[in-house]
Amino acid sequence: MRGRLYILSGPAGVGKGTVLRRVFEKLDNIAYSVSCTTRAPRPGERDGVNYVFMDELSFKKMVDEGRFLEWANVHGHFYGTRKDIVEEILRQGKDVLLEIDVQGASQVKGKMPEAVMIFIQPPSFEELVRRLQKRGTEGPEELKLRISNAKTEMSHAEEYEHMIINDKIEKAAEDFIKIVKKYREGSI
């Protein structure tokens, strides 16, 4: 049986990565599709694990060759999901999880309408700004850009089939797992 594709989006700083780590600890038969990016690695990130880090020329070559299921310029850097990797995992009968922005999610949904779209949002916009500031990984200009982009991303939340509020990490992870289990049981 073919796997199912899940798309998780949400603004920067909402805790997508932290929620997903909990999900992968508790849920079997699901794989994370590692995105390609032209941005520099953050402290602790590893090539091939968190992202495939590449230069802009290599990325654009892959775009020209049609090798991405989706790609976008986000916060001044390119991000993309390789088609071949997603298709191979789905063929193996595993579910695939894409953590991508709203631009990419729209592209994927257009190409794969059966994909399940899940949006994760903060309890409030003020809390999101606080989390971004606390993270301390961006300078003042990039922080301003991420806050501006967060407003735009959150305005697309209603385009998603499911919404999760990340007030508490464990609860958000449980909500995500419940959605996946309902699809697996055929009750959605």
C-alpha positions as CSV (number, residue, x, y, z in Angstrom):
1,M,0.0,0.0,0.0
2,R,1.2,3.5,-0.9
3,G,2.1,5.9,1.9
4,R,0.4,9.2,2.5
5,L,2.0,12.7,2.2
6,Y,1.6,15.1,5.1
7,I,2.5,18.8,4.8
8,L,3.3,20.8,8.0
9,S,3.5,24.5,7.7
10,G,3.6,27.4,10.2
11,P,5.4,30.6,10.8
12,A,9.1,30.7,11.8
13,G,9.5,30.3,15.6
14,V,6.2,28.4,16.1
15,G,8.1,25.2,17.2
16,K,7.6,23.0,14.1
17,G,10.9,21.3,14.6
18,T,10.4,20.6,18.3
19,V,6.9,19.2,17.7
20,L,8.2,17.0,14.9
21,R,10.9,15.5,17.0
22,R,8.3,14.4,19.5
23,V,6.1,13.0,16.7
24,F,9.0,10.9,15.3
25,E,9.7,9.5,18.8
26,K,6.1,8.3,19.1
27,L,4.9,7.4,15.5
28,D,6.1,4.5,13.3
29,N,6.1,4.2,9.5
30,I,6.6,7.9,8.8
31,A,9.6,9.5,7.2
32,Y,10.8,13.1,7.1
33,S,11.8,14.4,3.8
34,V,15.0,16.5,4.2
35,S,14.7,19.7,2.3
36,C,17.5,21.3,0.3
37,T,18.5,24.9,1.1
38,T,20.9,27.6,0.2
39,R,21.1,29.1,3.7
40,A,24.0,28.5,6.0
41,P,23.6,25.9,8.7
42,R,22.5,27.0,12.2
43,P,24.5,25.8,15.2
44,G,23.9,22.1,15.7
45,E,22.4,21.5,12.3
46,R,23.9,18.7,10.2
47,D,24.0,18.4,6.4
48,G,21.8,15.6,5.2
49,V,20.0,15.4,8.6
50,N,18.3,18.8,9.1
51,Y,18.8,20.0,5.5
52,V,20.9,19.3,2.5
53,F,22.9,22.5,2.4
54,M,24.0,23.6,-1.1
55,D,25.2,26.7,-3.0
56,E,22.7,28.7,-5.1
57,L,24.2,27.6,-8.4
58,S,23.6,23.9,-7.6
59,F,20.1,24.6,-6.4
60,K,19.1,26.6,-9.5
61,K,20.5,23.7,-11.7
62,M,18.1,21.3,-9.9
63,V,15.2,23.7,-10.4
64,D,16.0,23.9,-14.2
65,E,16.2,20.1,-14.3
66,G,12.7,19.9,-12.7
67,R,14.0,17.8,-9.7
68,F,11.9,19.6,-7.0
69,L,8.4,18.8,-6.0
70,E,8.3,22.4,-4.7
71,W,10.7,25.2,-4.2
72,A,10.6,28.7,-2.9
73,N,12.7,31.7,-1.9
74,V,12.0,32.2,1.8
75,H,13.7,34.9,3.9
76,G,16.1,35.5,1.1
77,H,17.2,31.8,0.8
78,F,16.1,29.0,-1.5
79,Y,14.4,25.9,-0.1
80,G,13.2,22.8,-2.0
81,T,11.8,19.3,-1.7
82,R,13.3,16.6,-4.0
83,K,10.6,14.8,-6.0
84,D,12.5,11.5,-6.3
85,I,13.0,11.1,-2.5
86,V,9.3,11.7,-1.7
87,E,8.1,9.3,-4.4
88,E,10.5,6.5,-3.3
89,I,9.4,6.7,0.4
90,L,5.7,6.7,-0.6
91,R,6.3,3.7,-2.9
92,Q,7.7,1.8,0.1
93,G,4.4,2.3,1.8
94,K,5.6,4.8,4.4
95,D,4.0,8.1,5.1
96,V,6.1,11.2,4.3
97,L,6.2,14.4,6.2
98,L,7.2,17.7,4.6
99,E,7.9,20.7,6.8
100,I,7.5,23.5,4.2
101,D,6.3,27.1,4.0
102,V,2.9,28.1,2.6
103,Q,4.3,28.8,-0.9
104,G,5.7,25.3,-1.1
105,A,2.6,23.7,0.4
106,S,0.4,25.3,-2.3
107,Q,2.7,24.0,-5.0
108,V,2.7,20.4,-3.6
109,K,-1.1,20.4,-3.1
110,G,-1.5,21.5,-6.7
111,K,0.6,18.5,-7.9
112,M,-0.5,16.0,-5.2
113,P,-4.1,16.9,-4.2
114,E,-4.3,13.9,-1.9
115,A,-1.7,15.4,0.4
116,V,-2.9,16.3,3.9
117,M,-2.2,19.9,4.9
118,I,-1.6,20.7,8.6
119,F,-0.9,24.2,9.9
120,I,0.7,24.8,13.3
121,Q,0.3,28.2,14.9
122,P,1.2,29.9,18.1
123,P,-1.3,30.7,20.9
124,S,-1.0,34.3,19.9
125,F,1.1,36.5,17.5
126,E,2.7,38.2,20.6
127,E,3.9,34.8,21.8
128,L,5.4,34.0,18.4
129,V,7.4,37.3,18.4
130,R,8.6,36.5,22.0
131,R,9.7,33.0,20.8
132,L,11.6,34.4,17.8
133,Q,13.4,37.0,20.0
134,K,14.3,34.3,22.6
135,R,15.7,32.0,19.9
136,G,18.4,34.5,19.2
137,T,19.4,33.0,15.8
138,E,18.7,36.1,13.7
139,G,20.0,39.6,13.6
140,P,17.6,42.6,13.9
141,E,16.9,42.9,10.2
142,E,16.3,39.2,9.7
143,L,14.1,39.1,12.8
144,K,12.0,41.9,11.3
145,L,11.7,40.0,8.0
146,R,10.7,36.8,9.8
147,I,8.0,38.6,11.9
148,S,6.6,40.2,8.7
149,N,6.7,36.8,6.9
150,A,5.0,35.2,9.9
151,K,2.0,37.5,9.5
152,T,1.7,36.5,5.8
153,E,2.1,32.8,6.6
154,M,-0.6,33.0,9.3
155,S,-3.0,34.6,6.9
156,H,-2.9,31.3,4.9
157,A,-3.8,29.1,7.8
158,E,-7.4,28.6,6.6
159,E,-6.2,27.0,3.4
160,Y,-5.2,23.9,5.4
161,E,-7.4,21.0,6.3
162,H,-6.1,20.8,9.9
163,M,-4.9,23.4,12.4
164,I,-2.9,22.7,15.6
165,I,-2.2,25.4,18.2
166,N,1.3,24.9,19.7
167,D,0.8,26.2,23.2
168,K,2.4,23.1,24.8
169,I,4.8,20.9,22.8
170,E,3.4,17.5,24.0
171,K,-0.2,18.5,23.3
172,A,0.7,19.8,19.8
173,A,2.6,16.5,19.0
174,E,-0.4,14.4,20.3
175,D,-2.8,16.4,18.1
176,F,-0.6,15.8,15.1
177,I,-0.4,12.0,15.8
178,K,-4.2,11.9,16.3
179,I,-4.7,13.4,12.8
180,V,-2.3,10.8,11.2
181,K,-3.9,7.9,13.0
182,K,-7.4,8.9,11.9
183,Y,-6.2,8.9,8.3
184,R,-4.6,5.5,8.7
185,E,-7.8,4.1,10.2
186,G,-9.8,5.6,7.4
187,S,-12.0,7.7,9.7
188,I,-11.1,10.9,7.9
